[in-house]
Amino acid sequence: MDVPMLNKEEGEIASKLLAEGFQEAKKQMKVPFSENFRKLLDYYNNLSGFEETNPNAIMHHFIDMYGPDCENCGKPYRTKTATFCPKCGNQRKL
Ligand SMILES: [Zn+2]
């Protein structure tokens, strides 16, 4: 399945909006639950063109999106299965 990925900057904004959503939920639990995360959902759906309604699913999109850190420069690989580092060109040993 082709899941729209967020880049690092977008991922940071998304995690901020996610945290705000949890704050909202603490203050006043809206029904349905996803309404607490309206800002995150709107942000993500705008970026991706998806109609995602589950804030947890979005969380997975950006938490799972990076691979481990590069052995050479310490920047994360673009994906879990990436074979080389986009920053320094290091060939990853799988
Ligand atoms: Zn690297």
PDB file of the backbone (N, CA, C, O) and the ligand in Angstrom, with CONECT records:
HET     ZN  A 101       1
ATOM      1  N   MET A   1       0.835  -1.205   0.000  1.00  0.00           N
ATOM      2  CA  MET A   1       0.000   0.000   0.000  1.00  0.00           C
ATOM      3  C   MET A   1       0.866   1.250   0.000  1.00  0.00           C
ATOM      4  O   MET A   1       1.874   1.326   0.703  1.00  0.00           O
ATOM      5  N   ASP A   2       0.462   2.211  -0.788  1.00  0.00           N
ATOM      6  CA  ASP A   2       1.220   3.447  -0.899  1.00  0.00           C
ATOM      7  C   ASP A   2       0.717   4.464   0.113  1.00  0.00           C
ATOM      8  O   ASP A   2      -0.323   5.093  -0.082  1.00  0.00           O
ATOM      9  N   VAL A   3       1.460   4.615   1.182  1.00  0.00           N
ATOM     10  CA  VAL A   3       1.061   5.554   2.233  1.00  0.00           C
ATOM     11  C   VAL A   3       1.781   6.866   2.038  1.00  0.00           C
ATOM     12  O   VAL A   3       3.007   6.884   1.921  1.00  0.00           O
ATOM     13  N   PRO A   4       1.044   7.979   1.998  1.00  0.00           N
ATOM     14  CA  PRO A   4       1.726   9.262   1.849  1.00  0.00           C
ATOM     15  C   PRO A   4       2.618   9.544   3.051  1.00  0.00           C
ATOM     16  O   PRO A   4       2.176   9.480   4.198  1.00  0.00           O
ATOM     17  N   MET A   5       3.865   9.855   2.772  1.00  0.00           N
ATOM     18  CA  MET A   5       4.826  10.080   3.839  1.00  0.00           C
ATOM     19  C   MET A   5       4.937  11.565   4.152  1.00  0.00           C
ATOM     20  O   MET A   5       4.760  12.421   3.285  1.00  0.00           O
ATOM     21  N   LEU A   6       5.227  11.838   5.382  1.00  0.00           N
ATOM     22  CA  LEU A   6       5.530  13.212   5.768  1.00  0.00           C
ATOM     23  C   LEU A   6       7.047  13.352   5.841  1.00  0.00           C
ATOM     24  O   LEU A   6       7.742  12.430   6.267  1.00  0.00           O
ATOM     25  N   ASN A   7       7.546  14.483   5.434  1.00  0.00           N
ATOM     26  CA  ASN A   7       8.975  14.700   5.643  1.00  0.00           C
ATOM     27  C   ASN A   7       9.203  15.113   7.097  1.00  0.00           C
ATOM     28  O   ASN A   7       8.262  15.216   7.884  1.00  0.00           O
ATOM     29  N   LYS A   8      10.476  15.348   7.438  1.00  0.00           N
ATOM     30  CA  LYS A   8      10.802  15.576   8.845  1.00  0.00           C
ATOM     31  C   LYS A   8      10.047  16.776   9.412  1.00  0.00           C
ATOM     32  O   LYS A   8       9.470  16.710  10.497  1.00  0.00           O
ATOM     33  N   GLU A   9      10.064  17.874   8.655  1.00  0.00           N
ATOM     34  CA  GLU A   9       9.413  19.104   9.104  1.00  0.00           C
ATOM     35  C   GLU A   9       7.910  18.881   9.294  1.00  0.00           C
ATOM     36  O   GLU A   9       7.331  19.276  10.306  1.00  0.00           O
ATOM     37  N   GLU A  10       7.298  18.242   8.299  1.00  0.00           N
ATOM     38  CA  GLU A  10       5.870  17.964   8.387  1.00  0.00           C
ATOM     39  C   GLU A  10       5.561  17.026   9.547  1.00  0.00           C
ATOM     40  O   GLU A  10       4.545  17.156  10.229  1.00  0.00           O
ATOM     41  N   GLY A  11       6.467  16.081   9.747  1.00  0.00           N
ATOM     42  CA  GLY A  11       6.300  15.154  10.860  1.00  0.00           C
ATOM     43  C   GLY A  11       6.322  15.870  12.197  1.00  0.00           C
ATOM     44  O   GLY A  11       5.583  15.519  13.117  1.00  0.00           O
ATOM     45  N   GLU A  12       7.187  16.889  12.295  1.00  0.00           N
ATOM     46  CA  GLU A  12       7.270  17.645  13.545  1.00  0.00           C
ATOM     47  C   GLU A  12       5.999  18.450  13.786  1.00  0.00           C
ATOM     48  O   GLU A  12       5.492  18.504  14.906  1.00  0.00           O
ATOM     49  N   ILE A  13       5.489  19.072  12.730  1.00  0.00           N
ATOM     50  CA  ILE A  13       4.238  19.814  12.860  1.00  0.00           C
ATOM     51  C   ILE A  13       3.113  18.860  13.254  1.00  0.00           C
ATOM     52  O   ILE A  13       2.298  19.155  14.128  1.00  0.00           O
ATOM     53  N   ALA A  14       3.093  17.713  12.585  1.00  0.00           N
ATOM     54  CA  ALA A  14       2.048  16.732  12.863  1.00  0.00           C
ATOM     55  C   ALA A  14       2.124  16.242  14.311  1.00  0.00           C
ATOM     56  O   ALA A  14       1.093  16.062  14.958  1.00  0.00           O
ATOM     57  N   SER A  15       3.342  16.024  14.823  1.00  0.00           N
ATOM     58  CA  SER A  15       3.413  15.573  16.222  1.00  0.00           C
ATOM     59  C   SER A  15       2.970  16.660  17.176  1.00  0.00           C
ATOM     60  O   SER A  15       2.405  16.375  18.232  1.00  0.00           O
ATOM     61  N   LYS A  16       3.229  17.925  16.805  1.00  0.00           N
ATOM     62  CA  LYS A  16       2.765  19.033  17.633  1.00  0.00           C
ATOM     63  C   LYS A  16       1.237  19.077  17.661  1.00  0.00           C
ATOM     64  O   LYS A  16       0.622  19.225  18.717  1.00  0.00           O
ATOM     65  N   LEU A  17       0.642  18.945  16.477  1.00  0.00           N
ATOM     66  CA  LEU A  17      -0.818  18.963  16.395  1.00  0.00           C
ATOM     67  C   LEU A  17      -1.421  17.757  17.122  1.00  0.00           C
ATOM     68  O   LEU A  17      -2.499  17.840  17.712  1.00  0.00           O
ATOM     69  N   LEU A  18      -0.715  16.664  17.065  1.00  0.00           N
ATOM     70  CA  LEU A  18      -1.178  15.472  17.782  1.00  0.00           C
ATOM     71  C   LEU A  18      -1.178  15.731  19.288  1.00  0.00           C
ATOM     72  O   LEU A  18      -2.128  15.385  19.990  1.00  0.00           O
ATOM     73  N   ALA A  19      -0.099  16.345  19.771  1.00  0.00           N
ATOM     74  CA  ALA A  19      -0.014  16.669  21.191  1.00  0.00           C
ATOM     75  C   ALA A  19      -1.119  17.641  21.595  1.00  0.00           C
ATOM     76  O   ALA A  19      -1.720  17.504  22.660  1.00  0.00           O
ATOM     77  N   GLU A  20      -1.381  18.633  20.726  1.00  0.00           N
ATOM     78  CA  GLU A  20      -2.478  19.565  20.997  1.00  0.00           C
ATOM     79  C   GLU A  20      -3.804  18.835  21.073  1.00  0.00           C
ATOM     80  O   GLU A  20      -4.660  19.155  21.897  1.00  0.00           O
ATOM     81  N   GLY A  21      -3.961  17.853  20.204  1.00  0.00           N
ATOM     82  CA  GLY A  21      -5.185  17.052  20.206  1.00  0.00           C
ATOM     83  C   GLY A  21      -5.403  16.359  21.536  1.00  0.00           C
ATOM     84  O   GLY A  21      -6.519  16.300  22.052  1.00  0.00           O
ATOM     85  N   PHE A  22      -4.305  15.830  22.087  1.00  0.00           N
ATOM     86  CA  PHE A  22      -4.430  15.163  23.376  1.00  0.00           C
ATOM     87  C   PHE A  22      -4.754  16.159  24.486  1.00  0.00           C
ATOM     88  O   PHE A  22      -5.485  15.838  25.423  1.00  0.00           O
ATOM     89  N   GLN A  23      -4.205  17.375  24.374  1.00  0.00           N
ATOM     90  CA  GLN A  23      -4.550  18.430  25.335  1.00  0.00           C
ATOM     91  C   GLN A  23      -6.043  18.738  25.257  1.00  0.00           C
ATOM     92  O   GLN A  23      -6.729  18.823  26.276  1.00  0.00           O
ATOM     93  N   GLU A  24      -6.529  18.904  24.035  1.00  0.00           N
ATOM     94  CA  GLU A  24      -7.958  19.140  23.811  1.00  0.00           C
ATOM     95  C   GLU A  24      -8.791  18.044  24.471  1.00  0.00           C
ATOM     96  O   GLU A  24      -9.766  18.307  25.175  1.00  0.00           O
ATOM     97  N   ALA A  25      -8.374  16.823  24.217  1.00  0.00           N
ATOM     98  CA  ALA A  25      -9.131  15.676  24.713  1.00  0.00           C
ATOM     99  C   ALA A  25      -9.175  15.672  26.236  1.00  0.00           C
ATOM    100  O   ALA A  25     -10.154  15.235  26.841  1.00  0.00           O
ATOM    101  N   LYS A  26      -8.086  16.173  26.853  1.00  0.00           N
ATOM    102  CA  LYS A  26      -8.041  16.210  28.313  1.00  0.00           C
ATOM    103  C   LYS A  26      -9.001  17.268  28.859  1.00  0.00           C
ATOM    104  O   LYS A  26      -9.702  17.058  29.850  1.00  0.00           O
ATOM    105  N   LYS A  27      -9.004  18.423  28.166  1.00  0.00           N
ATOM    106  CA  LYS A  27      -9.846  19.529  28.622  1.00  0.00           C
ATOM    107  C   LYS A  27     -11.323  19.186  28.478  1.00  0.00           C
ATOM    108  O   LYS A  27     -12.117  19.323  29.409  1.00  0.00           O
ATOM    109  N   GLN A  28     -11.653  18.741  27.288  1.00  0.00           N
ATOM    110  CA  GLN A  28     -13.049  18.472  27.002  1.00  0.00           C
ATOM    111  C   GLN A  28     -13.132  17.382  25.958  1.00  0.00           C
ATOM    112  O   GLN A  28     -12.772  17.592  24.800  1.00  0.00           O
ATOM    113  N   MET A  29     -13.600  16.233  26.359  1.00  0.00           N
ATOM    114  CA  MET A  29     -13.668  15.109  25.442  1.00  0.00           C
ATOM    115  C   MET A  29     -14.776  15.327  24.432  1.00  0.00           C
ATOM    116  O   MET A  29     -15.960  15.344  24.767  1.00  0.00           O
ATOM    117  N   LYS A  30     -14.359  15.494  23.185  1.00  0.00           N
ATOM    118  CA  LYS A  30     -15.361  15.685  22.144  1.00  0.00           C
ATOM    119  C   LYS A  30     -15.762  14.338  21.561  1.00  0.00           C
ATOM    120  O   LYS A  30     -14.991  13.378  21.565  1.00  0.00           O
ATOM    121  N   VAL A  31     -16.961  14.298  21.072  1.00  0.00           N
ATOM    122  CA  VAL A  31     -17.449  13.087  20.429  1.00  0.00           C
ATOM    123  C   VAL A  31     -17.784  13.407  18.978  1.00  0.00           C
ATOM    124  O   VAL A  31     -18.506  14.376  18.741  1.00  0.00           O
ATOM    125  N   PRO A  32     -17.309  12.661  18.006  1.00  0.00           N
ATOM    126  CA  PRO A  32     -16.405  11.517  18.173  1.00  0.00           C
ATOM    127  C   PRO A  32     -15.001  11.943  18.605  1.00  0.00           C
ATOM    128  O   PRO A  32     -14.615  13.106  18.495  1.00  0.00           O
ATOM    129  N   PHE A  33     -14.263  10.964  19.096  1.00  0.00           N
ATOM    130  CA  PHE A  33     -12.932  11.205  19.637  1.00  0.00           C
ATOM    131  C   PHE A  33     -12.028  11.933  18.644  1.00  0.00           C
ATOM    132  O   PHE A  33     -11.241  12.795  19.035  1.00  0.00           O
ATOM    133  N   SER A  34     -12.138  11.592  17.372  1.00  0.00           N
ATOM    134  CA  SER A  34     -11.257  12.171  16.349  1.00  0.00           C
ATOM    135  C   SER A  34     -11.438  13.679  16.214  1.00  0.00           C
ATOM    136  O   SER A  34     -10.559  14.360  15.687  1.00  0.00           O
ATOM    137  N   GLU A  35     -12.582  14.216  16.689  1.00  0.00           N
ATOM    138  CA  GLU A  35     -12.812  15.666  16.639  1.00  0.00           C
ATOM    139  C   GLU A  35     -11.760  16.431  17.440  1.00  0.00           C
ATOM    140  O   GLU A  35     -11.451  17.579  17.123  1.00  0.00           O
ATOM    141  N   ASN A  36     -11.218  15.804  18.464  1.00  0.00           N
ATOM    142  CA  ASN A  36     -10.148  16.434  19.236  1.00  0.00           C
ATOM    143  C   ASN A  36      -8.906  16.656  18.388  1.00  0.00           C
ATOM    144  O   ASN A  36      -8.064  17.495  18.708  1.00  0.00           O
ATOM    145  N   PHE A  37      -8.800  15.909  17.323  1.00  0.00           N
ATOM    146  CA  PHE A  37      -7.604  15.965  16.485  1.00  0.00           C
ATOM    147  C   PHE A  37      -7.911  16.564  15.121  1.00  0.00           C
ATOM    148  O   PHE A  37      -7.225  16.297  14.134  1.00  0.00           O
ATOM    149  N   ARG A  38      -8.952  17.377  15.089  1.00  0.00           N
ATOM    150  CA  ARG A  38      -9.388  17.981  13.831  1.00  0.00           C
ATOM    151  C   ARG A  38      -8.246  18.701  13.119  1.00  0.00           C
ATOM    152  O   ARG A  38      -8.093  18.583  11.903  1.00  0.00           O
ATOM    153  N   LYS A  39      -7.436  19.454  13.891  1.00  0.00           N
ATOM    154  CA  LYS A  39      -6.340  20.226  13.290  1.00  0.00           C
ATOM    155  C   LYS A  39      -5.321  19.297  12.636  1.00  0.00           C
ATOM    156  O   LYS A  39      -4.844  19.559  11.532  1.00  0.00           O
ATOM    157  N   LEU A  40      -4.998  18.216  13.327  1.00  0.00           N
ATOM    158  CA  LEU A  40      -4.055  17.246  12.789  1.00  0.00           C
ATOM    159  C   LEU A  40      -4.627  16.580  11.541  1.00  0.00           C
ATOM    160  O   LEU A  40      -3.935  16.434  10.533  1.00  0.00           O
ATOM    161  N   LEU A  41      -5.867  16.185  11.615  1.00  0.00           N
ATOM    162  CA  LEU A  41      -6.514  15.519  10.478  1.00  0.00           C
ATOM    163  C   LEU A  41      -6.553  16.447   9.265  1.00  0.00           C
ATOM    164  O   LEU A  41      -6.255  16.036   8.144  1.00  0.00           O
ATOM    165  N   ASP A  42      -6.926  17.704   9.508  1.00  0.00           N
ATOM    166  CA  ASP A  42      -6.983  18.669   8.404  1.00  0.00           C
ATOM    167  C   ASP A  42      -5.606  18.876   7.783  1.00  0.00           C
ATOM    168  O   ASP A  42      -5.447  18.909   6.563  1.00  0.00           O
ATOM    169  N   TYR A  43      -4.614  19.014   8.665  1.00  0.00           N
ATOM    170  CA  TYR A  43      -3.250  19.230   8.192  1.00  0.00           C
ATOM    171  C   TYR A  43      -2.792  18.061   7.325  1.00  0.00           C
ATOM    172  O   TYR A  43      -2.278  18.242   6.221  1.00  0.00           O
ATOM    173  N   TYR A  44      -2.990  16.875   7.851  1.00  0.00           N
ATOM    174  CA  TYR A  44      -2.549  15.690   7.135  1.00  0.00           C
ATOM    175  C   TYR A  44      -3.309  15.503   5.827  1.00  0.00           C
ATOM    176  O   TYR A  44      -2.715  15.202   4.791  1.00  0.00           O
ATOM    177  N   ASN A  45      -4.605  15.680   5.882  1.00  0.00           N
ATOM    178  CA  ASN A  45      -5.416  15.456   4.687  1.00  0.00           C
ATOM    179  C   ASN A  45      -5.113  16.485   3.606  1.00  0.00           C
ATOM    180  O   ASN A  45      -5.173  16.177   2.416  1.00  0.00           O
ATOM    181  N   ASN A  46      -4.790  17.697   4.016  1.00  0.00           N
ATOM    182  CA  ASN A  46      -4.372  18.721   3.066  1.00  0.00           C
ATOM    183  C   ASN A  46      -3.088  18.333   2.352  1.00  0.00           C
ATOM    184  O   ASN A  46      -2.965  18.480   1.136  1.00  0.00           O
ATOM    185  N   LEU A  47      -2.141  17.836   3.125  1.00  0.00           N
ATOM    186  CA  LEU A  47      -0.847  17.455   2.572  1.00  0.00           C
ATOM    187  C   LEU A  47      -0.949  16.257   1.659  1.00  0.00           C
ATOM    188  O   LEU A  47      -0.357  16.219   0.580  1.00  0.00           O
ATOM    189  N   SER A  48      -1.707  15.285   2.110  1.00  0.00           N
ATOM    190  CA  SER A  48      -1.671  13.976   1.465  1.00  0.00           C
ATOM    191  C   SER A  48      -2.762  13.789   0.431  1.00  0.00           C
ATOM    192  O   SER A  48      -2.644  12.938  -0.450  1.00  0.00           O
ATOM    193  N   GLY A  49      -3.839  14.588   0.530  1.00  0.00           N
ATOM    194  CA  GLY A  49      -4.981  14.359  -0.335  1.00  0.00           C
ATOM    195  C   GLY A  49      -5.810  13.169   0.114  1.00  0.00           C
ATOM    196  O   GLY A  49      -6.736  12.750  -0.581  1.00  0.00           O
ATOM    197  N   PHE A  50      -5.480  12.631   1.267  1.00  0.00           N
ATOM    198  CA  PHE A  50      -6.247  11.534   1.842  1.00  0.00           C
ATOM    199  C   PHE A  50      -7.441  12.069   2.618  1.00  0.00           C
ATOM    200  O   PHE A  50      -7.533  13.262   2.905  1.00  0.00           O
ATOM    201  N   GLU A  51      -8.346  11.167   2.948  1.00  0.00           N
ATOM    202  CA  GLU A  51      -9.462  11.528   3.816  1.00  0.00           C
ATOM    203  C   GLU A  51      -9.324  10.729   5.100  1.00  0.00           C
ATOM    204  O   GLU A  51     -10.220   9.983   5.495  1.00  0.00           O
ATOM    205  N   GLU A  52      -8.188  10.905   5.734  1.00  0.00           N
ATOM    206  CA  GLU A  52      -7.935  10.139   6.945  1.00  0.00           C
ATOM    207  C   GLU A  52      -8.799  10.672   8.077  1.00  0.00           C
ATOM    208  O   GLU A  52      -8.892  11.882   8.281  1.00  0.00           O
ATOM    209  N   THR A  53      -9.429   9.765   8.808  1.00  0.00           N
ATOM    210  CA  THR A  53     -10.281  10.187   9.917  1.00  0.00           C
ATOM    211  C   THR A  53      -9.774   9.643  11.251  1.00  0.00           C
ATOM    212  O   THR A  53     -10.324   9.948  12.310  1.00  0.00           O
ATOM    213  N   ASN A  54      -8.727   8.840  11.183  1.00  0.00           N
ATOM    214  CA  ASN A  54      -8.224   8.218  12.399  1.00  0.00           C
ATOM    215  C   ASN A  54      -6.874   8.805  12.781  1.00  0.00           C
ATOM    216  O   ASN A  54      -5.873   8.537  12.117  1.00  0.00           O
ATOM    217  N   PRO A  55      -6.834   9.602  13.846  1.00  0.00           N
ATOM    218  CA  PRO A  55      -5.572  10.236  14.237  1.00  0.00           C
ATOM    219  C   PRO A  55      -4.474   9.217  14.517  1.00  0.00           C
ATOM    220  O   PRO A  55      -3.298   9.498  14.284  1.00  0.00           O
ATOM    221  N   ASN A  56      -4.836   8.055  15.006  1.00  0.00           N
ATOM    222  CA  ASN A  56      -3.829   7.031  15.282  1.00  0.00           C
ATOM    223  C   ASN A  56      -3.142   6.542  14.013  1.00  0.00           C
ATOM    224  O   ASN A  56      -1.949   6.242  14.013  1.00  0.00           O
ATOM    225  N   ALA A  57      -3.910   6.467  12.940  1.00  0.00           N
ATOM    226  CA  ALA A  57      -3.335   6.022  11.672  1.00  0.00           C
ATOM    227  C   ALA A  57      -2.299   7.018  11.192  1.00  0.00           C
ATOM    228  O   ALA A  57      -1.262   6.624  10.657  1.00  0.00           O
ATOM    229  N   ILE A  58      -2.565   8.307  11.376  1.00  0.00           N
ATOM    230  CA  ILE A  58      -1.619   9.342  10.959  1.00  0.00           C
ATOM    231  C   ILE A  58      -0.334   9.225  11.758  1.00  0.00           C
ATOM    232  O   ILE A  58       0.770   9.345  11.227  1.00  0.00           O
ATOM    233  N   MET A  59      -0.509   8.987  13.048  1.00  0.00           N
ATOM    234  CA  MET A  59       0.642   8.825  13.915  1.00  0.00           C
ATOM    235  C   MET A  59       1.562   7.743  13.358  1.00  0.00           C
ATOM    236  O   MET A  59       2.783   7.901  13.347  1.00  0.00           O
ATOM    237  N   HIS A  60       0.972   6.649  12.897  1.00  0.00           N
ATOM    238  CA  HIS A  60       1.785   5.560  12.356  1.00  0.00           C
ATOM    239  C   HIS A  60       2.501   5.990  11.088  1.00  0.00           C
ATOM    240  O   HIS A  60       3.635   5.584  10.837  1.00  0.00           O
ATOM    241  N   HIS A  61       1.831   6.818  10.287  1.00  0.00           N
ATOM    242  CA  HIS A  61       2.480   7.252   9.056  1.00  0.00           C
ATOM    243  C   HIS A  61       3.778   7.974   9.362  1.00  0.00           C
ATOM    244  O   HIS A  61       4.774   7.775   8.666  1.00  0.00           O
ATOM    245  N   PHE A  62       3.783   8.799  10.379  1.00  0.00           N
ATOM    246  CA  PHE A  62       5.026   9.543  10.556  1.00  0.00           C
ATOM    247  C   PHE A  62       5.968   8.949  11.578  1.00  0.00           C
ATOM    248  O   PHE A  62       7.144   9.312  11.611  1.00  0.00           O
ATOM    249  N   ILE A  63       5.493   8.063  12.398  1.00  0.00           N
ATOM    250  CA  ILE A  63       6.427   7.417  13.310  1.00  0.00           C
ATOM    251  C   ILE A  63       7.185   6.306  12.593  1.00  0.00           C
ATOM    252  O   ILE A  63       8.358   6.060  12.875  1.00  0.00           O
ATOM    253  N   ASP A  64       6.512   5.644  11.675  1.00  0.00           N
ATOM    254  CA  ASP A  64       7.133   4.527  10.972  1.00  0.00           C
ATOM    255  C   ASP A  64       7.960   4.958   9.782  1.00  0.00           C
ATOM    256  O   ASP A  64       8.570   4.122   9.115  1.00  0.00           O
ATOM    257  N   MET A  65       7.992   6.254   9.505  1.00  0.00           N
ATOM    258  CA  MET A  65       8.491   6.622   8.189  1.00  0.00           C
ATOM    259  C   MET A  65      10.009   6.615   8.085  1.00  0.00           C
ATOM    260  O   MET A  65      10.548   6.517   6.983  1.00  0.00           O
ATOM    261  N   TYR A  66      10.701   6.717   9.201  1.00  0.00           N
ATOM    262  CA  TYR A  66      12.148   6.740   9.117  1.00  0.00           C
ATOM    263  C   TYR A  66      12.751   5.402   9.469  1.00  0.00           C
ATOM    264  O   TYR A  66      12.241   4.655  10.304  1.00  0.00           O
ATOM    265  N   GLY A  67      13.833   5.131   8.817  1.00  0.00           N
ATOM    266  CA  GLY A  67      14.603   3.960   9.173  1.00  0.00           C
ATOM    267  C   GLY A  67      15.540   4.304  10.316  1.00  0.00           C
ATOM    268  O   GLY A  67      15.422   5.369  10.923  1.00  0.00           O
ATOM    269  N   PRO A  68      16.462   3.416  10.608  1.00  0.00           N
ATOM    270  CA  PRO A  68      17.454   3.678  11.658  1.00  0.00           C
ATOM    271  C   PRO A  68      18.416   4.776  11.219  1.00  0.00           C
ATOM    272  O   PRO A  68      18.439   5.151  10.046  1.00  0.00           O
ATOM    273  N   ASP A  69      19.203   5.286  12.146  1.00  0.00           N
ATOM    274  CA  ASP A  69      20.161   6.333  11.818  1.00  0.00           C
ATOM    275  C   ASP A  69      21.316   5.776  10.987  1.00  0.00           C
ATOM    276  O   ASP A  69      21.723   4.623  11.136  1.00  0.00           O
ATOM    277  N   CYS A  70      21.815   6.614  10.131  1.00  0.00           N
ATOM    278  CA  CYS A  70      22.955   6.258   9.280  1.00  0.00           C
ATOM    279  C   CYS A  70      24.192   6.029  10.155  1.00  0.00           C
ATOM    280  O   CYS A  70      24.463   6.791  11.083  1.00  0.00           O
ATOM    281  N   GLU A  71      24.936   4.963   9.837  1.00  0.00           N
ATOM    282  CA  GLU A  71      26.137   4.651  10.621  1.00  0.00           C
ATOM    283  C   GLU A  71      27.218   5.703  10.382  1.00  0.00           C
ATOM    284  O   GLU A  71      28.116   5.885  11.204  1.00  0.00           O
ATOM    285  N   ASN A  72      27.120   6.379   9.266  1.00  0.00           N
ATOM    286  CA  ASN A  72      28.183   7.314   8.889  1.00  0.00           C
ATOM    287  C   ASN A  72      27.929   8.728   9.388  1.00  0.00           C
ATOM    288  O   ASN A  72      28.817   9.339   9.983  1.00  0.00           O
ATOM    289  N   CYS A  73      26.706   9.271   9.154  1.00  0.00           N
ATOM    290  CA  CYS A  73      26.475  10.678   9.484  1.00  0.00           C
ATOM    291  C   CYS A  73      25.414  10.859  10.577  1.00  0.00           C
ATOM    292  O   CYS A  73      25.207  11.969  11.066  1.00  0.00           O
ATOM    293  N   GLY A  74      24.757   9.783  10.949  1.00  0.00           N
ATOM    294  CA  GLY A  74      23.803   9.868  12.046  1.00  0.00           C
ATOM    295  C   GLY A  74      22.428  10.366  11.652  1.00  0.00           C
ATOM    296  O   GLY A  74      21.535  10.424  12.497  1.00  0.00           O
ATOM    297  N   LYS A  75      22.230  10.730  10.386  1.00  0.00           N
ATOM    298  CA  LYS A  75      20.898  11.132   9.932  1.00  0.00           C
ATOM    299  C   LYS A  75      20.060   9.881   9.675  1.00  0.00           C
ATOM    300  O   LYS A  75      20.585   8.847   9.262  1.00  0.00           O
ATOM    301  N   PRO A  76      18.758   9.983   9.922  1.00  0.00           N
ATOM    302  CA  PRO A  76      17.946   8.781   9.698  1.00  0.00           C
ATOM    303  C   PRO A  76      17.810   8.457   8.220  1.00  0.00           C
ATOM    304  O   PRO A  76      17.732   9.349   7.375  1.00  0.00           O
ATOM    305  N   TYR A  77      17.784   7.178   7.930  1.00  0.00           N
ATOM    306  CA  TYR A  77      17.468   6.758   6.576  1.00  0.00           C
ATOM    307  C   TYR A  77      16.044   7.144   6.259  1.00  0.00           C
ATOM    308  O   TYR A  77      15.199   7.271   7.145  1.00  0.00           O
ATOM    309  N   ARG A  78      15.800   7.325   4.996  1.00  0.00           N
ATOM    310  CA  ARG A  78      14.489   7.791   4.542  1.00  0.00           C
ATOM    311  C   ARG A  78      13.388   6.789   4.884  1.00  0.00           C
ATOM    312  O   ARG A  78      12.293   7.176   5.294  1.00  0.00           O
ATOM    313  N   THR A  79      13.676   5.538   4.718  1.00  0.00           N
ATOM    314  CA  THR A  79      12.702   4.492   5.044  1.00  0.00           C
ATOM    315  C   THR A  79      13.405   3.348   5.747  1.00  0.00           C
ATOM    316  O   THR A  79      14.633   3.289   5.810  1.00  0.00           O
ATOM    317  N   LYS A  80      12.602   2.444   6.270  1.00  0.00           N
ATOM    318  CA  LYS A  80      13.161   1.274   6.955  1.00  0.00           C
ATOM    319  C   LYS A  80      13.980   0.404   6.031  1.00  0.00           C
ATOM    320  O   LYS A  80      14.918  -0.266   6.463  1.00  0.00           O
ATOM    321  N   THR A  81      13.628   0.414   4.754  1.00  0.00           N
ATOM    322  CA  THR A  81      14.272  -0.494   3.817  1.00  0.00           C
ATOM    323  C   THR A  81      15.256   0.231   2.903  1.00  0.00           C
ATOM    324  O   THR A  81      15.768  -0.350   1.945  1.00  0.00           O
ATOM    325  N   ALA A  82      15.517   1.510   3.205  1.00  0.00           N
ATOM    326  CA  ALA A  82      16.441   2.277   2.365  1.00  0.00           C
ATOM    327  C   ALA A  82      17.812   1.616   2.368  1.00  0.00           C
ATOM    328  O   ALA A  82      18.273   1.118   3.396  1.00  0.00           O
ATOM    329  N   THR A  83      18.454   1.617   1.213  1.00  0.00           N
ATOM    330  CA  THR A  83      19.758   0.964   1.127  1.00  0.00           C
ATOM    331  C   THR A  83      20.906   1.956   1.092  1.00  0.00           C
ATOM    332  O   THR A  83      22.074   1.576   1.168  1.00  0.00           O
ATOM    333  N   PHE A  84      20.555   3.251   0.974  1.00  0.00           N
ATOM    334  CA  PHE A  84      21.648   4.211   1.073  1.00  0.00           C
ATOM    335  C   PHE A  84      21.162   5.535   1.657  1.00  0.00           C
ATOM    336  O   PHE A  84      19.987   5.890   1.556  1.00  0.00           O
ATOM    337  N   CYS A  85      22.086   6.241   2.260  1.00  0.00           N
ATOM    338  CA  CYS A  85      21.766   7.456   2.996  1.00  0.00           C
ATOM    339  C   CYS A  85      21.648   8.640   2.037  1.00  0.00           C
ATOM    340  O   CYS A  85      22.569   8.907   1.266  1.00  0.00           O
ATOM    341  N   PRO A  86      20.514   9.353   2.082  1.00  0.00           N
ATOM    342  CA  PRO A  86      20.348  10.495   1.172  1.00  0.00           C
ATOM    343  C   PRO A  86      21.260  11.666   1.539  1.00  0.00           C
ATOM    344  O   PRO A  86      21.518  12.534   0.706  1.00  0.00           O
ATOM    345  N   LYS A  87      21.742  11.695   2.765  1.00  0.00           N
ATOM    346  CA  LYS A  87      22.578  12.817   3.215  1.00  0.00           C
ATOM    347  C   LYS A  87      24.021  12.660   2.772  1.00  0.00           C
ATOM    348  O   LYS A  87      24.598  13.572   2.179  1.00  0.00           O
ATOM    349  N   CYS A  88      24.599  11.513   3.057  1.00  0.00           N
ATOM    350  CA  CYS A  88      26.029  11.354   2.800  1.00  0.00           C
ATOM    351  C   CYS A  88      26.322  10.275   1.772  1.00  0.00           C
ATOM    352  O   CYS A  88      27.475  10.090   1.380  1.00  0.00           O
ATOM    353  N   GLY A  89      25.296   9.563   1.332  1.00  0.00           N
ATOM    354  CA  GLY A  89      25.503   8.561   0.298  1.00  0.00           C
ATOM    355  C   GLY A  89      26.062   7.236   0.818  1.00  0.00           C
ATOM    356  O   GLY A  89      26.423   6.348   0.045  1.00  0.00           O
ATOM    357  N   ASN A  90      26.123   7.129   2.138  1.00  0.00           N
ATOM    358  CA  ASN A  90      26.628   5.896   2.740  1.00  0.00           C
ATOM    359  C   ASN A  90      25.796   4.687   2.324  1.00  0.00           C
ATOM    360  O   ASN A  90      24.566   4.720   2.381  1.00  0.00           O
ATOM    361  N   GLN A  91      26.466   3.639   1.913  1.00  0.00           N
ATOM    362  CA  GLN A  91      25.782   2.412   1.536  1.00  0.00           C
ATOM    363  C   GLN A  91      25.456   1.639   2.808  1.00  0.00           C
ATOM    364  O   GLN A  91      26.332   1.347   3.622  1.00  0.00           O
ATOM    365  N   ARG A  92      24.196   1.320   2.952  1.00  0.00           N
ATOM    366  CA  ARG A  92      23.784   0.674   4.188  1.00  0.00           C
ATOM    367  C   ARG A  92      23.954  -0.841   4.089  1.00  0.00           C
ATOM    368  O   ARG A  92      23.612  -1.462   3.082  1.00  0.00           O
ATOM    369  N   LYS A  93      24.497  -1.416   5.170  1.00  0.00           N
ATOM    370  CA  LYS A  93      24.625  -2.877   5.198  1.00  0.00           C
ATOM    371  C   LYS A  93      23.356  -3.462   5.784  1.00  0.00           C
ATOM    372  O   LYS A  93      23.048  -3.249   6.956  1.00  0.00           O
ATOM    373  N   LEU A  94      22.627  -4.193   4.971  1.00  0.00           N
ATOM    374  CA  LEU A  94      21.355  -4.767   5.428  1.00  0.00           C
ATOM    375  C   LEU A  94      21.566  -6.170   5.976  1.00  0.00           C
ATOM    376  O   LEU A  94      20.609  -6.814   6.408  1.00  0.00           O
TER     377      LEU A  94
HETATM  378 ZN    ZN A 101      24.649   9.216   6.174  1.00  0.00          ZN2+
END
